[in-house]
Amino acid sequence: MHRRSLLTGLAAATLPLPLARLSAPALAQGAAAHTLRFIPQADVTTLDPLNTTSYGVRNHGHMCWDTLYGPDTSFVMRPQLAEGHVVEDDGLRWVFTLRAGTKFHDGTPIRAQDAVASIARWSARDTLGQTLRARTEAMTALDDRRFEIRLKQKFGPMLEALGKPSSYPCFIFPERFATVDPTTPFTEVVGSGPYRFVASERLSGARVVYQRFADYVPNPNPPSLLGGAKIAHFERVEFNIITDAGTAAAAIQSGEIDWYEQVAPDLRPLLARNRDITVERVDFGGLMAHLRFNHLHAPFDDVRVRRALLHSINQADFMTSIMGTDRALWSDGMGVFPRSSPLVNDEGLSALTGPRSFDRARAALREAGYANQPVTVLHPTDVVNNNTLTTVLTDTLKRSGLNAESATSDWGTVLQRRGRMTPPSEGGWNALIVLFGGVDLGNPGVHPLLRANGRRAWFGWPTSPALEALRDEWLEAPDLDAQKGIARRLQAQFWQDLPYIPLGQYFVDSAWRKSISTPQKGMALPINVRRV
């Protein structure tokens, strides 16, 4: 790769043409001082944050909407849109009160009715929300600012559910949006958060624009990730979609971009040498890569075919393909949970850490009766790490004896196609690479890929009554020690059912110009950042 030598020239040259097209409408120097120019990890492919677990869309959601609760920088849940709550009837009645004076972007007040409808829509979609929904007897608005949730069965992680920062956050929408079927994405944004979405300036694949909402009433507590005040210090925030890492690095070096969310690992040394740029880790939870199977169609509807790949998958191959050989940037020997989770354990890891053998994988496929069916691998070519990991995956599947083929497309098309339950020959799929942050994988309650409730599960739709029972048992555990024991048994069952295969954990740095303040650690969100 000649990227490093190329960029030395690019940084000193004029702005590359692709970025020049993004900068319209042109900003005068004074206006530029009030604009934050941000390169997100991926485009905002849909306006509805319940329509996808894409982190690009999730972050768009946090720009536009508030949640009732949110994690502070220590990931303790704090009131956000809520003022507070009381718990009664031995944990079976929760009464929540909204903060006074809050408004939607159309000027209407945020009411308890909006919160009730939003929770109902979210709980049909989210993994932890589905559990809350099953345990809820009734949810009712008591007046404009108060609502209650009456439970049939205790639900300890109530605040963790309502304050989830990721996959999927329980954003509060106007009631008319919240009553839309969660499988039908809405196409208009009427937010409850610090920034308004500027629909007229959206350019798919190129630019998303947000403008400060003047009537936003921040949380009265000091800023602390999503559990305190969310301050819009900039009049305008631009998400510039630049998928080429070289162009992105050149843009931040030239000063045309303020913040590059995820730096390509091989470009980190180049940017770190620039005295005007800070390169640091913002998200310490890291990212985990997974091979997700489609359990509805052959060949991966047969667990023996899925298990055959345990002979040949090498986590280190996947991690070095995107992060290089510096082991400070990645970990192999990974099971179900990330390193940041107190539940991480080594149960059954020998399935992936023993000697690797493509011959044994091919033999296991023959024993399983694999009949050379095509294996369609969804392959986004415009997301750097996903593109590279999918290339390695397709090669690994072929060498293991599978008739694998990459279905190349852009990221938006992958997000649309992965939701199809139809056979691959009719527009569906068999396998794909899935990336989730540690924040989404820390325990069985929030872990999207561990749900195994069939067609209600996350894309891939595995079915395992045993995994579901262990998840329910974890939710009832009285303390962390009990949770750890359940997590170990769950991971043992995981290797038997194999809803997916972990491919390793890695860590990515952000880069920002020293003309803006240091972003809050925990999640790379362009909120509470100011020009200095």
C-alpha positions as CSV (number, residue, x, y, z in Angstrom):
1,M,0.0,0.0,0.0
2,H,1.3,3.5,-1.0
3,R,-1.2,5.5,1.1
4,R,1.4,7.0,3.5
5,S,3.6,8.4,0.7
6,L,0.6,9.7,-1.2
7,L,-0.8,11.5,1.7
8,T,2.3,13.5,2.4
9,G,1.6,15.2,-0.9
10,L,-2.1,15.4,-0.5
11,A,-1.9,17.2,2.8
12,A,0.1,20.0,1.3
13,A,-2.0,20.2,-1.8
14,T,-5.3,21.8,-2.5
15,L,-8.5,20.1,-1.2
16,P,-9.2,16.8,-3.1
17,L,-12.1,17.1,-5.5
18,P,-14.5,14.7,-3.7
19,L,-14.3,16.8,-0.6
20,A,-14.6,20.1,-2.5
21,R,-18.0,18.8,-3.7
22,L,-19.1,18.2,-0.1
23,S,-18.3,21.7,1.1
24,A,-21.2,23.4,-0.7
25,P,-22.8,25.6,0.4
26,A,-19.5,27.5,0.8
27,L,-18.9,28.9,4.3
28,A,-17.3,32.3,4.9
29,Q,-14.5,32.3,7.4
30,G,-16.8,33.7,10.1
31,A,-19.5,31.1,9.5
32,A,-16.9,28.3,9.5
33,A,-16.0,29.2,13.1
34,H,-19.5,28.2,14.1
35,T,-19.5,25.0,12.1
36,L,-18.2,21.6,13.3
37,R,-17.1,19.5,10.3
38,F,-17.1,15.8,11.2
39,I,-16.3,12.6,9.3
40,P,-18.6,9.9,10.7
41,Q,-17.7,6.2,10.4
42,A,-20.6,5.6,8.0
43,D,-23.4,7.4,6.2
44,V,-26.8,8.1,7.7
45,T,-28.6,5.6,5.6
46,T,-32.0,6.0,7.2
47,L,-33.6,8.8,9.3
48,D,-35.3,6.3,11.7
49,P,-32.9,5.1,14.3
50,L,-35.1,2.0,15.0
51,N,-34.7,0.8,11.5
52,T,-31.0,-0.3,11.8
53,T,-28.3,-0.9,14.3
54,S,-25.8,1.0,12.1
55,Y,-23.7,3.3,14.4
56,G,-23.9,6.1,11.8
57,V,-27.7,6.1,12.2
58,R,-27.4,5.7,16.0
59,N,-25.2,8.8,16.3
60,H,-27.6,10.7,14.0
61,G,-30.3,9.7,16.5
62,H,-28.3,11.2,19.5
63,M,-28.0,14.4,17.6
64,C,-31.7,14.7,17.0
65,W,-33.5,13.0,19.9
66,D,-33.1,12.6,23.7
67,T,-33.6,9.4,25.8
68,L,-35.3,9.4,29.2
69,Y,-32.0,8.3,30.8
70,G,-28.4,8.1,29.7
71,P,-25.0,6.9,30.8
72,D,-22.5,9.3,32.3
73,T,-18.8,8.9,31.6
74,S,-18.7,6.1,34.1
75,F,-21.6,4.4,32.4
76,V,-23.9,5.0,35.4
77,M,-27.5,5.7,34.3
78,R,-28.6,9.3,35.0
79,P,-31.9,11.2,34.2
80,Q,-31.8,12.9,30.8
81,L,-35.2,13.8,29.4
82,A,-36.7,12.4,32.7
83,E,-36.5,14.5,35.8
84,G,-36.6,11.3,37.9
85,H,-38.7,8.3,39.0
86,V,-40.1,6.5,42.0
87,V,-40.5,2.7,42.4
88,E,-43.5,1.3,44.3
89,D,-45.3,-2.0,45.0
90,D,-42.2,-4.0,45.6
91,G,-40.7,-3.0,42.2
92,L,-43.8,-3.6,40.2
93,R,-44.8,0.0,39.7
94,W,-42.5,2.6,38.2
95,V,-43.6,6.3,37.9
96,F,-41.5,8.6,35.7
97,T,-41.6,12.4,35.6
98,L,-40.4,14.4,32.6
99,R,-38.4,17.6,32.9
100,A,-40.5,20.8,32.6
101,G,-40.3,23.0,29.5
102,T,-38.9,20.5,27.0
103,K,-40.1,20.8,23.4
104,F,-40.0,18.9,20.2
105,H,-38.5,20.6,17.2
106,D,-41.9,21.6,15.9
107,G,-42.4,23.6,19.1
108,T,-44.9,21.2,20.7
109,P,-44.3,20.2,24.4
110,I,-42.9,16.7,25.1
111,R,-45.6,14.9,26.9
112,A,-45.9,11.6,28.9
113,Q,-48.1,10.3,26.0
114,D,-45.1,10.7,23.7
115,A,-42.9,8.8,26.0
116,V,-45.4,6.0,26.4
117,A,-45.8,5.6,22.7
118,S,-42.0,5.8,22.1
119,I,-41.3,3.1,24.7
120,A,-43.9,0.9,23.1
121,R,-42.4,1.3,19.6
122,W,-38.8,0.7,20.9
123,S,-39.7,-2.3,23.0
124,A,-41.0,-4.1,19.9
125,R,-37.6,-3.9,18.3
126,D,-34.9,-3.8,21.0
127,T,-33.5,-7.0,22.7
128,L,-33.8,-5.7,26.3
129,G,-37.0,-3.8,25.3
130,Q,-38.6,-7.1,24.3
131,T,-38.0,-8.5,27.7
132,L,-39.5,-5.4,29.4
133,R,-42.5,-5.6,27.0
134,A,-43.1,-9.2,28.0
135,R,-43.0,-8.3,31.7
136,T,-45.3,-5.2,31.4
137,E,-48.9,-5.3,32.5
138,A,-49.7,-1.8,31.5
139,M,-48.1,1.5,30.6
140,T,-50.2,4.7,31.1
141,A,-49.8,8.5,30.9
142,L,-50.9,9.9,34.3
143,D,-50.8,13.5,33.1
144,D,-48.7,15.5,30.7
145,R,-45.5,15.0,32.6
146,R,-45.9,11.7,34.4
147,F,-46.4,8.1,33.3
148,E,-46.3,4.7,34.9
149,I,-45.1,1.3,34.0
150,R,-46.9,-1.5,35.8
151,L,-45.1,-4.8,35.7
152,K,-46.3,-8.4,35.9
153,Q,-42.8,-9.5,36.9
154,K,-39.9,-7.5,38.3
155,F,-37.5,-6.0,35.8
156,G,-34.2,-4.9,37.5
157,P,-32.5,-3.3,34.5
158,M,-35.3,-0.8,33.9
159,L,-33.0,2.3,33.7
160,E,-30.3,0.4,31.7
161,A,-33.1,-0.4,29.2
162,L,-34.6,3.1,28.9
163,G,-31.1,4.7,28.9
164,K,-29.4,2.3,26.4
165,P,-27.0,4.5,24.4
166,S,-26.8,2.0,21.5
167,S,-28.5,-0.7,19.5
168,Y,-31.3,0.4,20.0
169,P,-31.6,3.6,22.1
170,C,-35.1,4.4,23.4
171,F,-35.4,7.8,21.8
172,I,-38.5,9.9,22.5
173,F,-40.5,10.8,19.4
174,P,-43.7,12.7,19.0
175,E,-46.6,10.3,19.5
176,R,-47.6,10.5,15.8
177,F,-44.2,9.1,14.9
178,A,-44.0,6.6,17.8
179,T,-47.2,4.9,16.7
180,V,-45.7,4.1,13.3
181,D,-44.9,0.3,13.0
182,P,-41.2,-0.1,13.9
183,T,-40.6,-2.1,10.8
184,T,-41.7,0.9,8.7
185,P,-39.1,3.7,8.9
186,F,-40.4,7.2,9.0
187,T,-38.9,9.7,6.6
188,E,-39.3,13.0,8.5
189,V,-37.4,14.1,11.6
190,V,-39.1,16.0,14.4
191,G,-36.6,15.6,17.2
192,S,-36.4,16.2,20.9
193,G,-32.6,16.7,21.1
194,P,-30.1,19.6,20.8
195,Y,-29.8,19.6,17.0
196,R,-32.3,19.8,14.2
197,F,-31.9,17.7,11.1
198,V,-31.7,20.0,7.9
199,A,-33.5,17.9,5.3
200,S,-32.9,20.3,2.5
201,E,-29.1,19.9,2.7
202,R,-29.0,16.1,3.0
203,L,-27.0,14.6,0.1
204,S,-27.0,10.8,0.3
205,G,-23.5,9.4,0.4
206,A,-22.0,12.8,0.8
207,R,-23.4,15.1,3.5
208,V,-25.8,15.3,6.5
209,V,-26.4,18.7,8.2
210,Y,-27.7,19.6,11.6
211,Q,-28.5,23.0,13.1
212,R,-28.7,24.0,16.7
213,F,-32.3,23.9,18.1
214,A,-32.7,27.2,19.9
215,D,-35.5,26.1,22.2
216,Y,-33.7,23.0,23.5
217,V,-33.7,22.8,27.3
218,P,-30.6,20.9,28.4
219,N,-30.4,18.7,31.4
220,P,-29.5,20.9,34.4
221,N,-26.6,18.7,35.4
222,P,-23.0,19.2,34.1
223,P,-22.2,17.5,30.8
224,S,-21.3,13.9,31.2
225,L,-21.6,11.8,28.1
226,L,-25.4,11.2,27.7
227,G,-26.2,11.5,31.4
228,G,-25.8,15.2,31.8
229,A,-26.3,18.4,29.8
230,K,-26.1,17.9,26.0
231,I,-24.9,21.3,24.8
232,A,-24.9,22.4,21.1
233,H,-21.9,24.7,21.1
234,F,-21.9,24.9,17.3
235,E,-24.6,26.6,15.2
236,R,-24.1,23.9,12.6
237,V,-22.7,20.4,12.4
238,E,-21.8,18.8,9.1
239,F,-21.4,15.0,8.7
240,N,-19.1,14.8,5.7
241,I,-19.2,11.2,4.3
242,I,-15.7,10.5,3.1
243,T,-15.2,6.7,2.6
244,D,-11.7,6.9,1.2
245,A,-9.3,7.0,4.2
246,G,-6.6,8.8,2.3
247,T,-8.9,11.7,1.4
248,A,-10.2,11.9,4.9
249,A,-6.7,12.1,6.4
250,A,-5.8,14.8,3.9
251,A,-8.9,16.8,4.7
252,I,-8.2,16.9,8.5
253,Q,-4.5,17.8,7.9
254,S,-5.5,20.7,5.6
255,G,-8.0,22.0,8.2
256,E,-11.1,21.4,6.0
257,I,-12.3,18.8,8.6
258,D,-12.3,19.2,12.4
259,W,-12.9,15.7,13.5
260,Y,-12.3,12.3,11.9
261,E,-14.2,9.7,13.9
262,Q,-12.4,6.5,13.1
263,V,-8.8,6.8,11.8
264,A,-7.6,4.0,9.5
265,P,-5.0,2.2,11.6
266,D,-2.2,2.5,9.0
267,L,-2.7,6.3,8.9
268,R,-2.6,6.8,12.6
269,P,1.2,7.5,12.7
270,L,1.0,10.1,9.9
271,L,-1.8,12.0,11.7
272,A,-0.1,11.7,15.1
273,R,3.0,13.5,13.8
274,N,0.9,16.6,12.9
275,R,1.3,19.1,15.7
276,D,-2.2,20.5,15.0
277,I,-4.0,17.2,15.4
278,T,-4.7,15.0,18.4
279,V,-5.0,11.3,17.9
280,E,-6.6,9.5,20.9
281,R,-9.0,6.7,21.8
282,V,-12.4,8.0,22.6
283,D,-14.4,4.7,22.8
284,F,-12.6,2.4,25.2
285,G,-15.1,-0.4,24.7
286,G,-13.6,-1.2,21.4
287,L,-15.3,-3.1,18.6
288,M,-15.9,-6.8,18.1
289,A,-16.2,-8.4,14.7
290,H,-18.4,-11.4,14.2
291,L,-19.4,-13.8,11.4
292,R,-23.2,-13.8,11.5
293,F,-25.0,-16.8,9.9
294,N,-28.5,-16.7,8.3
295,H,-30.2,-19.6,10.2
296,L,-33.3,-19.6,7.9
297,H,-31.6,-21.1,4.8
298,A,-29.1,-23.8,3.8
299,P,-26.4,-24.4,4.4
300,F,-26.2,-22.5,7.8
301,D,-29.5,-23.7,9.0
302,D,-27.6,-26.9,9.8
303,V,-25.5,-26.4,13.0
304,R,-23.0,-29.0,11.8
305,V,-22.1,-26.7,8.9
306,R,-21.7,-23.8,11.2
307,R,-19.5,-25.8,13.6
308,A,-17.3,-27.0,10.7
309,L,-15.9,-23.5,10.5
310,L,-14.6,-23.7,14.1
311,H,-11.8,-25.8,12.7
312,S,-10.6,-23.1,10.3
313,I,-11.5,-19.6,11.6
314,N,-8.4,-17.8,12.9
315,Q,-9.3,-14.6,14.8
316,A,-5.7,-13.3,14.4
317,D,-6.0,-13.4,10.6
318,F,-9.1,-11.2,10.7
319,M,-7.6,-8.7,13.3
320,T,-4.2,-8.3,11.5
321,S,-6.0,-7.7,8.2
322,I,-7.4,-4.4,9.6
323,M,-5.1,-3.5,12.5
324,G,-1.7,-4.8,11.6
325,T,0.6,-6.8,13.9
326,D,0.5,-4.4,17.0
327,R,-1.3,-6.5,19.6
328,A,-2.0,-3.4,21.7
329,L,-4.7,-2.6,19.1
330,W,-6.5,-5.9,19.1
331,S,-7.3,-9.1,20.9
332,D,-7.9,-12.7,19.7
333,G,-9.0,-15.5,21.9
334,M,-12.4,-13.8,22.2
335,G,-15.7,-15.5,23.2
336,V,-19.1,-14.0,23.7
337,F,-18.2,-10.9,25.7
338,P,-15.7,-8.0,25.2
339,R,-12.7,-7.5,27.3
340,S,-14.4,-4.5,29.0
341,S,-17.2,-6.7,30.4
342,P,-17.1,-8.2,33.9
343,L,-18.6,-11.3,32.3
344,V,-15.8,-12.1,29.9
345,N,-14.6,-15.7,30.4
346,D,-12.7,-18.5,28.7
347,E,-15.4,-21.2,28.7
348,G,-15.0,-23.3,25.5
349,L,-12.5,-21.0,23.9
350,S,-10.4,-24.0,22.8
351,A,-12.9,-24.3,19.9
352,L,-11.2,-21.3,18.3
353,T,-7.7,-21.3,19.9
354,G,-6.6,-24.8,19.1
355,P,-4.7,-25.7,15.9
356,R,-6.4,-24.4,12.7
357,S,-7.0,-26.7,9.8
358,F,-8.8,-26.1,6.5
359,D,-8.6,-29.9,5.8
360,R,-10.5,-30.6,9.0
361,A,-13.1,-28.0,8.1
362,R,-13.7,-29.6,4.7
363,A,-13.9,-33.0,6.3
364,A,-16.5,-31.7,8.8
365,L,-18.5,-30.2,5.9
366,R,-18.5,-33.6,4.1
367,E,-19.8,-35.3,7.3
368,A,-22.5,-32.7,7.5
369,G,-23.7,-33.6,4.0
370,Y,-22.9,-30.1,2.6
371,A,-24.0,-30.3,-1.1
372,N,-22.0,-27.3,-2.5
373,Q,-24.9,-24.9,-2.1
374,P,-23.8,-21.3,-2.9
375,V,-23.0,-19.1,0.1
376,T,-23.9,-15.5,-0.5
377,V,-21.7,-13.1,1.6
378,L,-22.9,-9.5,1.9
379,H,-19.9,-7.4,1.2
380,P,-19.9,-3.6,1.6
381,T,-17.0,-2.1,-0.3
382,D,-17.3,1.5,1.0
383,V,-16.7,0.8,4.7
384,V,-12.9,0.2,5.1
385,N,-12.7,-2.3,7.9
386,N,-15.9,-4.1,7.0
387,N,-14.7,-4.4,3.4
388,T,-11.3,-5.9,4.4
389,L,-12.8,-8.3,7.0
390,T,-15.4,-9.5,4.4
391,T,-12.6,-10.1,1.9
392,V,-10.8,-12.3,4.4
393,L,-14.0,-14.0,5.3
394,T,-15.0,-15.0,1.8
395,D,-11.5,-16.4,1.2
396,T,-11.6,-18.4,4.5
397,L,-15.0,-19.8,3.6
398,K,-13.8,-20.9,0.1
399,R,-10.6,-22.5,1.6
400,S,-12.8,-24.3,4.1
401,G,-14.7,-26.0,1.3
402,L,-17.8,-23.7,0.9
403,N,-19.0,-22.4,-2.4
404,A,-18.8,-18.8,-1.2
405,E,-19.3,-15.7,-3.3
406,S,-19.2,-12.0,-2.3
407,A,-22.3,-9.9,-3.1
408,T,-20.6,-6.5,-3.3
409,S,-22.5,-3.3,-2.8
410,D,-22.4,-0.1,-0.8
411,W,-23.2,0.0,2.9
412,G,-26.7,1.2,2.5
413,T,-27.6,-1.7,0.2
414,V,-26.1,-4.2,2.7
415,L,-28.3,-2.7,5.5
416,Q,-31.4,-3.1,3.3
417,R,-30.6,-6.6,2.1
418,R,-29.6,-8.1,5.5
419,G,-33.2,-7.5,6.7
420,R,-34.6,-9.8,4.0
421,M,-35.7,-13.3,5.1
422,T,-36.1,-14.5,1.6
423,P,-33.6,-17.2,0.2
424,P,-30.3,-15.8,-1.2
425,S,-31.5,-16.6,-4.7
426,E,-34.4,-14.2,-4.1
427,G,-32.4,-11.3,-2.7
428,G,-31.5,-12.7,0.7
429,W,-28.1,-13.8,2.1
430,N,-26.2,-16.5,4.0
431,A,-23.4,-14.7,5.9
432,L,-22.0,-11.3,6.7
433,I,-19.5,-9.5,8.9
434,V,-21.1,-7.7,11.9
435,L,-19.3,-5.1,14.0
436,F,-20.6,-4.1,17.4
437,G,-19.1,-1.9,20.1
438,G,-18.4,-3.2,23.5
439,V,-21.2,-1.0,24.8
440,D,-23.7,-3.3,23.0
441,L,-22.2,-6.6,24.1
442,G,-21.5,-6.3,27.8
443,N,-24.1,-8.7,29.1
444,P,-26.8,-11.1,27.9
445,G,-29.6,-8.5,28.4
446,V,-28.3,-6.1,25.8
447,H,-26.2,-8.4,23.5
448,P,-28.1,-8.3,20.2
449,L,-26.4,-11.4,18.7
450,L,-27.2,-13.6,21.7
451,R,-31.0,-13.3,21.3
452,A,-32.1,-16.6,19.8
453,N,-35.9,-16.2,19.6
454,G,-36.2,-17.1,15.9
455,R,-37.7,-14.5,13.6
456,R,-37.9,-11.9,16.4
457,A,-34.1,-12.2,16.9
458,W,-31.5,-9.8,15.3
459,F,-30.8,-10.4,11.6
460,G,-29.8,-14.0,11.0
461,W,-32.7,-15.2,13.2
462,P,-31.3,-18.0,15.2
463,T,-33.5,-20.2,17.4
464,S,-32.2,-21.7,20.7
465,P,-34.5,-22.2,23.7
466,A,-31.4,-23.1,25.8
467,L,-29.8,-19.7,25.1
468,E,-33.0,-17.9,25.7
469,A,-33.5,-19.7,29.1
470,L,-30.0,-18.8,30.2
471,R,-30.6,-15.1,29.2
472,D,-33.8,-15.1,31.4
473,E,-31.8,-16.7,34.2
474,W,-29.2,-14.0,34.0
475,L,-31.8,-11.3,34.2
476,E,-33.0,-12.8,37.6
477,A,-29.5,-13.2,39.0
478,P,-29.1,-11.5,42.4
479,D,-25.5,-10.3,42.1
480,L,-22.5,-10.2,39.9
481,D,-21.0,-13.5,41.1
482,A,-24.2,-15.2,40.1
483,Q,-24.2,-13.4,36.8
484,K,-20.7,-14.6,36.1
485,G,-21.6,-18.2,36.7
486,I,-24.5,-17.9,34.3
487,A,-22.4,-16.2,31.7
488,R,-20.0,-19.1,31.8
489,R,-22.7,-21.6,31.2
490,L,-24.2,-19.4,28.5
491,Q,-20.9,-19.3,26.7
492,A,-20.7,-23.1,26.9
493,Q,-24.1,-23.4,25.3
494,F,-23.1,-20.8,22.7
495,W,-20.5,-23.1,21.2
496,Q,-23.1,-25.8,20.8
497,D,-25.7,-23.6,19.1
498,L,-23.3,-21.2,17.4
499,P,-25.6,-18.3,16.4
500,Y,-22.4,-16.6,15.1
501,I,-18.6,-16.9,15.4
502,P,-16.5,-14.2,17.2
503,L,-13.7,-12.9,15.1
504,G,-11.8,-10.8,17.6
505,Q,-11.9,-7.4,19.3
506,Y,-10.1,-4.2,18.1
507,F,-9.7,-0.6,19.1
508,V,-9.8,2.5,16.8
509,D,-8.7,6.0,17.5
510,S,-10.3,9.3,16.7
511,A,-8.4,12.3,15.3
512,W,-9.4,16.0,15.9
513,R,-7.8,19.3,15.3
514,K,-6.6,21.1,18.4
515,S,-8.8,24.0,17.5
516,I,-11.7,22.0,19.0
517,S,-12.1,20.8,22.6
518,T,-11.4,17.2,23.6
519,P,-14.4,15.0,22.9
520,Q,-16.1,13.2,25.9
521,K,-14.7,9.7,26.4
522,G,-17.0,6.8,26.0
523,M,-18.7,7.3,22.7
524,A,-17.6,9.4,19.7
525,L,-20.5,11.9,19.6
526,P,-20.1,15.5,18.3
527,I,-22.0,16.9,21.2
528,N,-20.5,19.0,24.1
529,V,-17.6,19.9,21.8
530,R,-16.6,23.6,21.3
531,R,-14.1,25.5,19.3
532,V,-11.1,26.7,21.5
